Amino acid sequence: MFRQRAHAARRSYDEPRLGDIRIGVGKSASTSSREELMTMTKTITRLLSGAAAAAMLSTGASAQEVTLKLHQFLPAQANVPKLILDVWADRIEEKSEGRIKIDRFPSMQLGGTPPGLMDQVIDGVADIVWTVVGYTPGRFPSTEVFELPFMVEDARAASCAYWKMFDEGMKDDEFASVKILGTWVHGPGMLHTSDPVETPADLQGMKIRGGSRLVNELLTLTGATPVGMPVPAIPESLSKGVIDGTTIPWEVTGALKIPELVENHTEFEGPALYNLGFVLAMNKDVYAGLPDDLKAVMDENSGLDFSIFAGGVQSDSDGPARELAVEMGNNIITVTDTSEWQAVVNPIYESWVADMASKDMDGQALIDRVQSLMSGECKGAKSEM
């Protein structure tokens, strides 16, 4: 995990050459005398070097270097790695004055599958991971509140609310085994399908990829057959006809070449059909092992402001990706009246609250808290990053 080096200054000493040492006048040193002198010379050199190193440590001239492995599931050129994770990692390296180096491993290069990323950071396979919390159904139940249909309209406000609710309780419960650096949601979730979808009835019998437990429930209510799979598996599944469509936001469609694989895209005005939540998580022991000043670097460049930044950037990336589909001449359907959709999928609220109650959690209180934060102190949230 850590790579530490002592940066000792190099000082030039004119060490005596044994061949030049004389004992007495005009007499060369004996063999035993030479050995004694060599031992003395080495001892003096060690003492001088140790004193120099000690002096440097006392003045802070020596710096600990830490190399961290960041693992995630998207290709490096996708928007999240390029516009969020790299920006954050570069900032950490800059603010630590090079004492922290973050090696980036995209596309699951350290092995495993996307649903296993959280366990990888807990077990120390990676030091930091970015992942979808919904990839591990039931493990982080409080976060599902952000996935409820037509709940979120503004990704920045929702990401702000997500962090505040994490800080209010999630960190000591569901996320107690990791150090969370950021929490955010993507922009509006939508449908990308082989056949046009304008109403819930149009999804009848279609096999649609869903990104989480609640999204799969939503699809079931419309009459579609949900197929669970991580994002990287979508292109091949579409090209082979394993699925007829997928749920993802606009921003990731370019990296996955979705507009080349399907021609129909259904988006919704106002609150989104659904959203998914993410976390940037760090191994707790690795964080604890950092010097206090490097902990401060991590903390000052993570948290609420970073979460708002990440959610905002991901949402802002929807526009350029949508434009690519427009340029290709694809069919973009915009649902302006979502009342028919809400009537079909909103029963999820009731079933989710009941499910949370079975876990001794107050689902309605979580819904109320999210709505209060998004319409109150998180409304219009902006990042200073």
N, C-alpha and C positions, 0 to 999 in steps of 0.2 A: 504494500500500500504506500508506504512512505519511503522516500529516498533521502537520506540526510548526508550532508557533506560539511565538513569544517573547512572554512575558507581562511586558512592561516596565511598571513603576509609572508612574502619571501624576503628575507634579509640577507645581505651579502656579508659574510664574515671572512676575514683573512686567516684561515686556519693554518697553524704552523705545519710545515712539511717536515716529516720526521728526518729526512735525509739532511736537513739543514741544522738540526739541533746538535749542539755540542755540550759536553759535560766537562767542566774544567777548561783549561786553556789548551787549545790545539789537540784535544782528545775526542775521538768519536764515541758515541754512546754505545754501550754493550748491548747484546741482544735483549737481555732482561730489562735493561733500562728503556730500550725502545718499546717493549711491550707495555711497560708501566706508563710510558708517555702516551702511547696510543689509547690505552684505557682512559687516561685522564682527559685526553682530547675529546674522546667520544662523550664522556660524562659532561664536560663543560658545554659541548654543543647541544646535548639534550636539555641541559638546564636552561641555556639561552633560548632555545626554541620553545620550550615550555613556558618560559617567562613571557616571550612575545605573544604566544597564543593566549595565555591568561590575560595579558593586557588587552588584547583585541576583544576577548569575550566580555571583559568588564566594561568596554566602551560600546558594545553592541555591533562591532564591525563584522563579526561572524554571523552568518545568516543560515537558518535551517531551510533546506529546500524540500518541498513536498510535491510529489507527482501523484495526481489523482486520475482514475480511469472513469470516464463518463460513458455509459452504455445506453443505447436507445434503438428503436426498431425501424426508423425511417432512413432512406438514403440521405447522404450528406447534403445533396443539392435541394432537398425538400425545404419548404418554408420554415418549419419549426426549427430544424437544426441550423439552417442558414441565418435566419432572422431573429431567433430567440436564444437558442442554446449557445451558439457560437458567440453572439454578442455578450451574453452573460459570462461565459468562460473567459473571453478576452478581457472583460472588465475585471474579473477576479485576478487574472494574471497581472494586469496593469496596476491595480490598486495594491497588490502585494509586492510590487516592485520586483517581479520575477521570482519571488520565493515560492509561489505556488504555480505549478504547471499542470494544466488539465489536458490529458490525452483523450481524444474523442473517438469513440468506436460506434459508427452508425450501423444500421442494417443487421443488428444482432451479431456483430463480428466476434464477440466474446463467447458465442454459442448460446444455446437455449432457444426459447420461444418468447414472444412478447408477454404472455401471461405469467412467465416466470421471472420477470424483471424485479419485482418487489422482493422476492426471495433471494435473488442474486445480490441485491444491495445489503440485505440483512445478513447473508452468509459470507459476504466479503468477496464474492466473485468480481463485483464492480464496487467502486467507491461511491459513485453517484449514478442514479438512473432517472430517466424521464419515462413515464408510463401512463397509460389510461387506467384509472382506478377500477373502471367497470370490467376490465379484463379478468378480474378475480371476483366473480359474483358472490355477494353476501359477506365479503371480507371487510368492506368499508361501507356499511349500510347508510350511515348519515350522509355520505356524499351523493347518494342516489337522488336526494331532493332536487339537485340541479339537473337531473335527467328527465324529470317529469314533463309531460307534454305541455307545450305552450306556457311554460314557466318563465323562461328567460328571453328578454328582448335585447339587452345590452350586455355584451360579453365583459366589458370593463366593470360595470356595476356588479355583475354576477361574480367575477373573479375577486373583486373587493369583498363581497359578502362571504365568499368561500373562505378567504384567508381569515376574516374576522371570526367566522364560526369554527374554523380550525383552531384558532387561538383561544377561543372560549371553551373548548372541550375536546375536540377531536384529537388534539396533540397528546393528551393524557390517556386516551382510550384507544381508538382504532389505530392511531399512528405512533403509539408509545415506543415501538421497537425501532424507529428510524428518526433521523433528523430531517424534517421537511424544510426545504428551501423556498418552495413556491407552490401555489395552488391556483389553477385557473381553468376556464372553460373555453371551448372554441366558439366560433360564430355559429349562425343558425344551421342546425342539422336539416338535411333535405334528402330527396330521393333522386337517384340516377338510374334509369330503367331502359330496358330494350323496347318496351311498348309505352305509349303515353299514359300518364297517370294524372287525372284531374280530380277524381273523387276517391274516397276510401274503397268504393266498390271496384274500382279499376285494378286494385291490388289483389283481388280474389284469385287464389290459386298460384300467384307468382311467388317464386323463391327469392327472398330478399335477404341480403346480408345485414345483420344487426350487430352493433358494436358493444352491447351490454345487455344485462338481464332485462332492464326496463324497456329498452328499445325493442327487444324481442317480444315482450308482452304487448307493446304498442302495435307491432306488426301483426301479431296474432289476432288482436281485436279487429283489424281491418280485413281479415280473411286471408292475409298473405301467410306463407310458410317461412318463418324466420330461420336463417342459417347463421349460426355464430361463427365468426372467424376474425382474427386480427387484420388490420389494414393491409399489411404486405401481401396477404393472400388474395386480395380482391381482384387484381388484374388477370391472373391466371384463371381464377374461378369464373370470371365473366367471359373470357375468351374461349373457355372450354364448355360453356353453357351449364356449368354447375349451379350458377345462380342467374336470375333474370334481372337483377338490379342490386343496388346497394344504398345504404344510408351513410353518407359522409358530408361534411361541409364543402363548400366550393374550394377552399384554399388548398386542399391536398389533392384535388382532382388532376392538376397539371403534372405533378410528380408521378402519379399513378397512371397517367394517360387515359383517364376515364372518358373524356369526350371522344376519343378514338374508338372506344369499345362499346359505348352506348350513345344513342342520339337524343334521348329525352331526359330532361332535368326538371324536377318539380320543386319550386321554392314557395315560401309562405311569407306574406306580409305580416308585420307585427311580431308578436312573440313567436319563437321558433317551434317547429314541430317537436324538436328535442335538442338537447345539448349533452356533450360528454365532458367529464372532468378529468384533469390531469394533475399529477404531482411531480415535482423535481425532488427526489429523496436522496439522502446521504447516509452512509453507514454511521451509526451512532458512535461506535468506538473510534472510528477514524476521525470524526469531528472532535471527540473528546481528547484525542491525542495531539491535536494542534496546539501550538503555543497560543497564549491569550491574544496576542496581537493579530495572528492569522485567523483565529476564531472571529475576531472583530471584523476583519475584512469580509469573511463569509456572511456574517450577520448583516453588515451594513449594506451589502449588495444583494440581499435576498429579502424574503418576506412580503409585506403588503405592496410596496411600490413595484417590486419586480413582478408580482402576481398580476397586478393591473396592467403593467407593460406587456406581459406575455399574452394575456387574454386579448388585449387591444390589438397587438400586432397580428395575432392569428386571425382575428376577425377582419382586420383591415386587408388581409391578404385574399379575402374572398373576391373582391372586385376584379383584380387582374386575372384571377383564375376563371371567373365567369366570362370575362371578355374573350378568352381563348375559345370557349364553347360558342360564343356568338360569332366569332370570326370563322369558325368551321361550319357555320350554318345549322347548328343543332337546334332542336325544338325546346325552347325554354318556356315552361308553363308556370305562371305566377298565380297562386291562389290568394285572391284578395279578401274573400269572405271565408273564414276558417270555421264558421259555426258548425257545418256538417262534420268536419273532421273532429272538432272538439267533442261533439255529441257522441262520436264513436269511441274516442280514445280516453276521454277524461275519467271513465270509471277506474282507471289505473290509480287515481288519487285515493279512492276509498280502499282498494285492495292493498295499496302500499302502506297506508296508515295502519291497517289491520296487521300486515306483515311485521311492521316495526313494533307494534304492541306485543307481538309474540316474542320479540327480542328484548322486551322490557324497555323500549324506547318510545318516546312521544313523537310520532311522525307529524302530527298536526302542528305541534309546537315548532318543529323544524321548518315546515312550510311557512308558518306565520313569520318566523324569524327571517327567513330568506326574503320574503316579500317586503317585510318592514325595512330591511337593510337596503335592498335594491331601490326602493322608492324613497328612502330617507338618506342616511349619511353616505351611502355608496352611490347615490344617483349622480350622474355626471362625473364619476371618478376619473381622474387622470394620473398618469405616471410622470415622475420627474426624471426618469432614466433617459 
